[in-house]
């Protein structure tokens, strides 16, 4: 009885090559931040902002379900078609300048409708972190 050895493929070297490729792509790839990191003051565990933490001169930004942005009930930006918010940034920069003159920390209440686009919410946060604004004290409201 003649037994013919069938050719076999050694897979151990292919596993090594696949791990080397995986390590190469992990090391050579770069991670780009998607959005600005903003330090903000959050409400307490109940979800309420303490009245003593707020001052009279805070700004209120309302993000509506259709993407409209209101600043202290004044309509500034309409629709989510533009990710740049130049009017909002200009108003916030003016507010920061006046708060600096009054020696008061600028505070903003951001109230977003639950049905609002998440990207539009991030655009408002980016406007708060803009280099001309840099408001760090933000309280979130309006979520259910």
C-alpha positions as CSV (number, residue, x, y, z in Angstrom):
1,X,0.0,0.0,0.0
2,X,1.5,3.3,-1.2
3,X,0.6,6.3,0.8
4,X,1.0,9.5,-1.0
5,X,1.7,12.5,1.2
6,X,-0.6,15.3,0.2
7,X,0.9,18.7,0.1
8,X,-0.1,20.9,3.1
9,X,0.0,24.6,3.6
10,X,1.6,25.9,6.7
11,X,-0.6,28.7,8.0
12,X,1.5,29.8,11.0
13,X,3.5,32.2,9.0
14,X,0.4,33.8,7.5
15,X,-0.9,34.5,11.0
16,X,2.3,36.2,11.8
17,X,2.1,38.4,8.7
18,X,-1.5,39.3,9.5
19,X,-0.6,40.4,13.0
20,X,2.4,42.4,11.7
21,X,0.1,44.2,9.2
22,X,-2.4,44.9,11.9
23,X,0.3,46.4,14.1
24,X,1.7,48.5,11.2
25,X,-1.7,50.0,10.5
26,X,-2.5,50.7,14.1
27,X,0.9,52.5,14.6
28,X,0.9,54.4,11.3
29,X,-2.7,55.7,11.6
30,X,-3.5,59.1,13.2
31,X,-6.5,59.9,15.2
32,X,-8.0,63.3,14.4
33,X,-10.3,64.9,17.0
34,X,-13.8,65.3,15.6
35,X,-15.1,68.1,17.6
36,X,-13.8,70.6,20.2
37,X,-13.4,69.5,23.7
38,X,-15.2,71.9,26.0
39,X,-15.1,72.1,29.8
40,X,-18.5,73.0,31.0
41,X,-20.4,73.2,34.2
42,X,-23.1,70.6,34.4
43,X,-26.2,70.6,36.5
44,X,-26.3,68.6,39.7
45,X,-27.4,65.0,39.9
46,X,-31.1,65.9,39.9
47,X,-30.7,67.8,36.6
48,X,-31.5,71.2,38.0
49,X,-29.3,74.2,38.0
50,X,-29.1,75.9,41.4
51,X,-30.5,79.4,41.2
52,X,-27.5,80.8,43.3
53,X,-25.1,79.5,40.6
54,X,-26.6,81.7,37.9
55,X,-26.2,85.4,37.6
56,X,-28.5,87.9,36.0
57,X,-26.3,88.4,33.0
58,X,-26.3,84.9,31.7
59,X,-27.1,84.2,28.0
60,X,-29.6,81.6,27.0
61,X,-29.2,79.8,23.7
62,X,-32.2,77.8,22.5
63,X,-31.7,75.2,19.8
64,X,-35.1,74.4,18.3
65,X,-36.2,71.1,16.6
66,X,-35.9,72.6,13.1
67,X,-32.3,73.8,13.7
68,X,-33.1,77.5,14.4
69,X,-30.9,79.1,17.1
70,X,-32.2,81.8,19.4
71,X,-30.1,83.9,21.7
72,X,-32.1,85.4,24.5
73,X,-35.3,84.8,22.4
74,X,-33.9,86.6,19.4
75,X,-33.7,84.5,16.2
76,X,-30.1,84.5,15.0
77,X,-29.5,81.5,12.8
78,X,-32.1,79.6,10.8
79,X,-32.0,76.1,9.5
80,X,-29.2,73.5,9.8
81,X,-27.8,74.1,6.3
82,X,-24.7,76.0,7.6
83,X,-22.3,74.6,10.2
84,X,-20.7,77.9,10.6
85,X,-22.5,80.2,13.0
86,X,-21.0,83.7,12.5
87,X,-23.8,85.7,14.0
88,X,-23.9,83.6,17.2
89,X,-20.1,83.7,17.5
90,X,-20.1,87.5,17.1
91,X,-22.8,88.0,19.7
92,X,-21.1,85.6,22.2
93,X,-17.7,87.4,21.6
94,X,-19.4,90.7,22.4
95,X,-20.9,89.2,25.5
96,X,-17.5,87.8,26.6
97,X,-15.9,91.3,26.1
98,X,-18.6,93.0,28.2
99,X,-18.4,90.3,30.9
100,X,-14.7,90.9,31.1
101,X,-15.2,94.6,31.5
102,X,-17.7,94.0,34.3
103,X,-15.3,91.5,35.9
104,X,-18.0,88.8,35.7
105,X,-17.6,85.2,34.5
106,X,-19.6,84.7,31.3
107,X,-22.2,82.0,31.7
108,X,-24.4,80.4,29.1
109,X,-27.5,78.2,29.4
110,X,-27.9,75.9,26.4
111,X,-31.4,74.6,26.0
112,X,-31.8,72.1,23.1
113,X,-35.0,70.5,21.9
114,X,-34.8,66.7,22.0
115,X,-35.7,66.5,18.3
116,X,-32.9,68.9,17.3
117,X,-30.2,67.5,15.1
118,X,-27.2,66.3,17.1
119,X,-24.7,67.9,14.7
120,X,-26.4,71.3,15.1
121,X,-26.0,70.9,18.9
122,X,-22.3,70.2,18.4
123,X,-22.0,73.2,16.1
124,X,-23.3,75.4,19.0
125,X,-20.8,73.9,21.4
126,X,-18.1,74.6,18.8
127,X,-19.3,78.2,18.7
128,X,-18.9,78.4,22.5
129,X,-15.4,77.0,22.2
130,X,-14.4,79.4,19.3
131,X,-11.1,81.2,19.8
132,X,-12.9,84.6,20.0
133,X,-15.4,83.3,22.6
134,X,-14.0,80.5,24.8
135,X,-17.0,80.3,27.2
136,X,-16.3,77.4,29.6
137,X,-19.2,77.8,32.0
138,X,-22.2,76.2,30.2
139,X,-25.3,74.7,31.8
140,X,-27.4,72.3,29.8
141,X,-31.2,72.5,30.0
142,X,-34.2,71.4,28.1
143,X,-33.5,67.7,27.8
144,X,-36.1,65.1,28.8
